[in-house]
Amino acid sequence: MVAAGKLLVGCVADDFTGATDVANIFARAGLKTTVLIGVPEDDRDIDADVIVVALKTRTTPPQMAVEESLVALRWLRGRGAQKYYFKYCSTFDSTAKGNIGPVADAMLAELGQSITIACPAFPANGRTVYKGNLFVGDVPLDESGMRNHPLTPMIDANLLRVLGPQSRAEITGCYYETVKHGASAIAEWAAPIHGDGTRIVVVDALADEDLVEIAQAFKHLVLFTGASGLAYGLARVLLAGGNSRDAAVTTDLDEGYRAVVSGSCSVATNGQVETMLADHEGFRVDVSKLAEGGDVVGEALEWASSRLGRKPVLIYATALPDEVKENQRKLGVAQSGEMVEAALSSIARRLVEKGVSELIVAGGETSGAVVKSLGVDQLSIGNEIAPGVPWVHAKSQGRPLSLALKSGNFGERDFFMDAWDRLR
């Protein structure tokens, strides 16, 4: 049993869906885990094995992402964490001017370390790395829907080439021909690089078991970077040291109204919206009308007010890639995204005011905006809906609130419908 106050892992997540994703992995393994929305301004007492600080830095300018990440890292260091974890998306959302390399470099320097690993593999969700190339299902990243992501379009599947321009470190690949032989072979491969300058090692992984072997081979590292899949491996290495304790969460749930707010335009979320609309009513947020100053928020709330009940309502800004690109051309990439986030977060907040207590939010940027709008600052982990997506519980406006913060790329087509069955 871990003594109260003994923090095993301090994690900095670059968006809110990613924070709940990685927290879910640690919690399911048996480590008591808490998610904080941003760095606390108070000196609250948190009894946890793992603390995840959720930031909204995935698409901010690199220098801003570095500064905010270091503030979070320093706060976690002040809690005496044994290991540190920089969590980013399993689709490595990071263009040539992206934030993964700069933040990893800054964290290495802050911690006085010279080596870390980069492993966005999450096999349970179809994300694997082979020869340094990231695959989504059976296609390379740059041939998946991520090629058309409105904010972080990924046009190269090779992680060494993506990280190279971003980082001052030497980028090295540890490939599956080594990984498949297990922890001892990986450790033997890595031995010569220690003390040989600053390095980020991109590590292949094709199965969950590979992640355990990787974590075991690099268990001496202070800093890990990756998607939540790597947390699966790290948790099991930590548990092998006798660190488990009862991580069950007991939360009073208030059975109120149900709603889905979707801002993601990913292929997966488009399919989920289409599936839900087959049997539910939905209100589509018109981005063009928003840009013209129309009261889309008011219209959405008026529409929802007469429909709130035990059958969930759906409010969505989902669009196909060509429409997204056209809106970005007219309004600008940042402005169009911020406009939709502001509208959806306002709608979500006012839905909660009207009695919605079970809310699914699709999209990382949308989730961040919604959680901040609701004034939520701490989350506890509930039941898992799908790999990478748990229900989380919080307080908003003095009442219990259950949230599912879903990355746009995650979940099967019936995710929105299945989620409610897994809440209790």
N, C-alpha and C positions, 0 to 999 in steps of 0.2 A: 504493500500500500504506500502511495506517495504521501508524504507529510504535507499538510496544508502550507501553501506558500512556496512549495518546491516546483518551479516552473520548468517543465521539460523542453517545451518548444514555444518560441515566440515567432509568430508568423505575420508577415506583411503581405496582404493581398491587394492586387491592383484594381479590383472592382468588387462590387457587393455580391454578385452571384458566385464569383470565384471564392469569396470568403466563406459563404455558407457551404459551398461544394467541398472545400478542403476541411472545414470544420466537421462536416458530416463524416468524412473518412476517418478522422482521428476519433470522433465520438463512437462510431460503429466499432472501432477496434477495441474500445474499452478505456479510452483516455478522457478524463473530464475536460470538456472543451467549451469555451465561451467566445462569442464573436462580439467585438466592439466596433461601433460605427464611428470611425475616426479615433484619434488619440484623446483619451479622457482629459478634461481640464481639471477634474477633481482627483483626489488621492484615494479612490475607492478601493476597498479590500476585495480581491477576486481570488477565490479558492479554485484553482484550475491547474490541470497538467499542461494544457495547451491554450494559449490566448491568440486569437486571430484578430488582427486590426484590419478592418475593411477600409480601403481608400478608394478614391475615384480618379486614378492616375493613368489608366490605360491609354487614354487618348489626349492627355494634357501634354504641353511642350516638355521635352526631356528634362530641362533644368528644373522645372516645377515638380515633375515627378520625382526627381532625385531628392529635392529638398523635403518634400512631404514624406517620402519613404524613409529618409534618415531620421526625421522627427519621430516616426513610429518605431523605428529600430532602436533609437536611443531610449525611448520609453520602455521598450521591452527589455533592453539591457539593464535598465534600472530595476527591473523585477527579477534579475538574476537568471534569465533563461539559459539552459545548457546548450541548446541548439537553436538555429535561426533558419527560417524558411521564407523565401521570396516566392509567392504563388502568382503565376500568370496563367493564361488560358491554354488549354490543350490544343488549340489551333494556333498558338504562338503569335497572337495578334500583335505584330510588331513590324512595321515597314522600315525602310532604310533609315528613317528619322525617328524610329520607334524608341520605346523606353526600356526594353528588357536589358540590353547591353549596358546603357549608362547606369541604371539602378543597380545591376549586379556589380559593376565596377565599384560604385560608391559604397555598397555594403561590404565588399571585400576590404576596401581601404579602411572603412570605419571599424571593422572587426579585427584589423591587423592580420588578415589572412591572404594567402596567395593563390589558393585553388578552390574552385567550386565546380559543381556539375550542373548541366542544363538538361533536363529530361521532361519534356512535355507529354510523354506517352501516358495514355489512359486507356489501356486495352479494353476495359469493361465498357467503355463508350466508343470503341472503334478507332481510337487514336494510337497509332504505333509509330515507332521510329526505326528505320532500317538504313544502314549505310549513311546515317546522318540526315536522311530524308524523312519528312513527316507525312504520314498517310492518314487520310480520313476514310475509314472503311477500307476499300480496296483501291482507292485512287490517291495519287499524290495531292498534297495540300493545294497546289496551284491549279489543279483540275477540279477541285471541289467547289462548293458554293462560296467558300471563303475568297475565291478570286474576285467576287463581286461585292465583298463587304463594303458598306457605304463609308466606313471610317478607317478601317485597316485592311485594305485589299491585299491579299497575299498572292504574289505572282511568282514566288520561288519556294519550292518545297524543301530545299537544302538548307538546314539550319546553320551550318557553318558559314555559308555564304550570306545568310540573313544577319547573323550576329557579327560577322567580320567588320563591316563598316561602322557598327554601333559601339564596339568595345575596344578599349586599349589593351585588353588581355590577348594573349595568343589563344586562338580557338582550335581545339583538338578534338578528334572523334575517336570514341571507343566503340568499335563496331560489333555486330552480333556474332561474328566468328570468335570473338573473345567472350562476350556476355553469355553465350549459350553454355559455356563451361562452368559458370557459377562464380561465386564470390572470390574464391581463391585465385582463379585465373584473372579476374578483373583487377584484384589487388596487385597481382604480380605484374600485369600490364602497366598499372599506374605507378608502381614504385619508382621508376627512373625519372618521373616528371616532378617529383616533390623537390622543392628548393630550386627549381629551374625556371624562375620568373613567374609572372602572374598568368594563370591559365583558367579558361573555362572549358570543361570537357563535356561535349555533347555525347550522350550515351544512348545507344540503341536499346529498345525494349519491345518485345512482341507479345508478351504475356504478363499477367500479374505477378507470376512467380519470378520473372526477371527483375521486377522492381524490388523485391525482397533481397535478391542477390546483390543488386546494385547498392542498395542502402547498407547492406552488411559489408560490402567491399570498401565503401567510403564512410564507414561509421565514425571515423576519426574527424571528419570534416565538421567545422563549426557552422558553415553556411551551405544550405541546399537551395537550389532553385528548380522550379518545375511546375507542372500542373498538379492536380490533386492526386493523380495516380501514384506519384513518387511518395506521397504521404502514406499510402498503403504500405509501401515497403518500409519506410522509416518507423511507422508505428509498430510494426511487427518486430523490428530490431530493438526498439525501446521496450516493448513488452517482454522480450526475451530476457531482459534484465530485471524482471519482476516488478514492473511499474504499473500494472493494471489495478484499477479500482472500479467500483460501481459508478458508471457514468450515466446511469438512467436519469432522464429528465421528467419531473412531475410538474405539470402545468394545468391550471384551471382554464378550460376552453369554454368560450362563450359562443353558443350556437346562434349566430346571427345570419345575416345575408351573405351570399357568395358572389364574387365577381372575378373576372379575368381582365387585366389591362395589359395589352400587348403592344410594345413599341419596336420589337425586332422585325427585321425584314429578311431574316435568314431563310434558307430553303426549309429547314426543319420547322420553324415557327409558322411559315406560310402554310405548310401542310396541316399543322395543328389547328390553326384558325379555320381553314377550310373544313376540317373534320367537325369541329364544334358547330360551325354554322349550318351543318346538315340537320341539326336537331335543336338548335338554340338561336335566339335572336341576337343580332350584333349591331353595334353602331360603329361605323367607320369614320375615323377622324380624317377630314379632308385637309391635306396640307396646303393646297392652293388657297382654300378659303381662310385658313389660319393666317397665311401670309397677307391676305387682303384685309385683315382686321376683323373678320367675322367672329361672332361669339360661338365658336365651336364647343368650347367648354360648357357654356350654358345649355346648348342644344343637347349635348351628350348627357348632362345631368337630368334635364327634363325628360329625355327619352328613358333613362334608367330608372327614374323615380317611380314610374308607374309599373315597372316590371320587376322590381326587387322582391325576391321571395326565396324559397329554397331551391329554385332552379337558377343556376348561375347566369349572370348577364356577361356579355363580352363587349368590350370597347377596345378597338384596335386601330393601329396606324400602319398595319402591314401593307407592303407594296412589293411589286415585282421589280427586279433590278433596273429595267429601263425607266420605270417611273421614278425610282429613287434618284437615278442619275439626272433625270430631267429636272427634278426639284432642286437638286444640288447645283445644277447649272444656273438655274434662275435665282436661287437664294444664297448660294454658297454652302459649302459642306458643313462648316461649323454652325452657321445660322439656322439651316434647316433642321439639323439634329437637335440643337438647343430649343428651338421653337416647339418641336414635337414633345421633347422631354418635359418642358414646362407645362404644356397643356395636359399631358397624361398624368403628371404628378399632381396637378391641381385637381383633376378629375378623381384620382385615387383618394386624395385627402378628403374630398367632400363626399365621396361614397362611404368612407369610414364614418364620417359625421352622420350619415343617413342610416347607419346601422350595419354596414358591411364589416364582418369580423373575420372572414376567411377570404383571403385575396391572393390570387396568383398574378405575378408580374413576369412578363417575358421580355428578355433583353437586358444585357448588363448595364448599359447606360441608363435605360429606363428604370431599372431596379434601384440604381443609386439615387436617381432623382426622386423616386417615390418614397424611399426610406427616409431621406432627408426631409421631405415635405411632411411626413408623418411625425417627425420629431423623435424617431426611434434611435436610441443610442446603444442598446445592448440586446443580443439575441441569444436564445437558448435553442438547442438542436432537438427537433422532434423526429417523427417517423420519416424514413426514406421513401420518396415517391418513385425515383428512378436513379440509376447511377449518376452521381454528381448533383442531385437535387433533393434536399430534404425539406420537409416543413420546418419552419422556425417560428418561435413564439416570442412575443414582446408585449409591451404595453404602449398604447397610443391613446391620447386623450383620456387617460385614466382607466381604459378598458382593455381586457385581453384581446390580442390580435394575432391571428395565425397567418403567416406569409409563406408563399413558395416563390423564391427568387430564381428564375430559370434562365440560364444562359441561352441565347438565341439558338445555338447549335444543338442543344441537348433535347432528348426525349423522342419517343415515338409519336406517331400521328395522333393517337388517342390520349396524349399526356394530359390535356386539360380536363378530360372526362374521368380518367382514372385517378387523378390526384385526390379527389374528395374521399374516395374509398380508403385512402391510406392515411387520412388525417388523424383518426382516433384508433 
